[in-house]
Amino acid sequence: MSRSKFTKAQVDYLFSLPAVKRATTTRIYYTDEFRNDCMRRYRAGGSPARIFAEAGMGSDLIGYKR
């Protein structure tokens, strides 16, 4: 199974986002604050796609299933 990788420019962009603690070409590490907020909003009925898009990480960047 192949996994798409982020480009250097995408990693730099991801790292610049407040929700991202660290980013590599294959992984995104989120801040604790974002993870907690994300789960709170999801449990309240929020759409995961919308939550991530509002944080600057739309499905066009991180993929639909990621």
C-alpha beads as a LAMMPS data file, in Angstrom:
LAMMPS data file: protein, C-alpha beads

66 atoms
65 bonds

1 atom types
1 bond types

-500.0 500.0 xlo xhi
-500.0 500.0 ylo yhi
-500.0 500.0 zlo zhi

Masses

1 110.0

Atoms # bond

1 1 1 0.000 0.000 0.000
2 1 1 1.562 3.293 -1.041
3 1 1 1.197 6.416 1.014
4 1 1 1.408 9.836 -0.586
5 1 1 4.067 12.124 0.799
6 1 1 3.995 15.825 1.503
7 1 1 6.336 18.097 -0.415
8 1 1 8.813 20.365 1.388
9 1 1 6.518 23.335 0.691
10 1 1 3.520 21.480 2.129
11 1 1 5.490 20.475 5.246
12 1 1 6.558 24.104 5.729
13 1 1 2.940 25.245 5.335
14 1 1 1.641 22.624 7.771
15 1 1 4.293 23.542 10.320
16 1 1 3.178 27.180 10.113
17 1 1 -0.366 26.317 11.231
18 1 1 -1.257 26.809 14.904
19 1 1 -2.918 23.358 14.995
20 1 1 0.268 21.546 13.962
21 1 1 3.005 20.742 16.450
22 1 1 5.278 19.082 13.889
23 1 1 5.077 17.812 10.324
24 1 1 7.190 15.441 8.252
25 1 1 6.826 14.204 4.693
26 1 1 4.602 11.365 5.923
27 1 1 3.062 12.481 9.230
28 1 1 1.310 15.381 10.895
29 1 1 1.575 15.783 14.665
30 1 1 -1.187 17.962 16.082
31 1 1 -1.098 20.129 19.180
32 1 1 -2.968 18.858 22.219
33 1 1 -5.224 21.915 22.035
34 1 1 -6.241 21.139 18.447
35 1 1 -6.846 17.464 19.177
36 1 1 -9.045 18.308 22.156
37 1 1 -10.958 20.983 20.234
38 1 1 -11.328 18.691 17.237
39 1 1 -12.814 15.884 19.339
40 1 1 -15.099 18.279 21.223
41 1 1 -16.463 19.672 17.966
42 1 1 -16.774 16.215 16.389
43 1 1 -18.740 14.872 19.385
44 1 1 -21.018 17.909 19.096
45 1 1 -21.828 16.906 15.515
46 1 1 -19.167 18.812 13.597
47 1 1 -17.937 17.560 10.263
48 1 1 -14.310 16.383 10.318
49 1 1 -13.756 17.823 6.839
50 1 1 -15.004 21.213 7.996
51 1 1 -13.008 21.161 11.244
52 1 1 -9.760 20.467 9.398
53 1 1 -10.541 22.886 6.571
54 1 1 -11.149 25.669 9.086
55 1 1 -7.752 24.872 10.604
56 1 1 -6.128 25.334 7.165
57 1 1 -5.889 21.647 6.279
58 1 1 -8.448 20.948 3.607
59 1 1 -8.831 17.539 2.004
60 1 1 -6.980 18.815 -1.060
61 1 1 -3.865 19.088 1.128
62 1 1 -4.094 16.239 3.633
63 1 1 -6.356 13.889 1.709
64 1 1 -9.879 12.748 2.404
65 1 1 -8.982 9.695 4.513
66 1 1 -6.069 11.198 6.425

Bonds

1 1 1 2
2 1 2 3
3 1 3 4
4 1 4 5
5 1 5 6
6 1 6 7
7 1 7 8
8 1 8 9
9 1 9 10
10 1 10 11
11 1 11 12
12 1 12 13
13 1 13 14
14 1 14 15
15 1 15 16
16 1 16 17
17 1 17 18
18 1 18 19
19 1 19 20
20 1 20 21
21 1 21 22
22 1 22 23
23 1 23 24
24 1 24 25
25 1 25 26
26 1 26 27
27 1 27 28
28 1 28 29
29 1 29 30
30 1 30 31
31 1 31 32
32 1 32 33
33 1 33 34
34 1 34 35
35 1 35 36
36 1 36 37
37 1 37 38
38 1 38 39
39 1 39 40
40 1 40 41
41 1 41 42
42 1 42 43
43 1 43 44
44 1 44 45
45 1 45 46
46 1 46 47
47 1 47 48
48 1 48 49
49 1 49 50
50 1 50 51
51 1 51 52
52 1 52 53
53 1 53 54
54 1 54 55
55 1 55 56
56 1 56 57
57 1 57 58
58 1 58 59
59 1 59 60
60 1 60 61
61 1 61 62
62 1 62 63
63 1 63 64
64 1 64 65
65 1 65 66
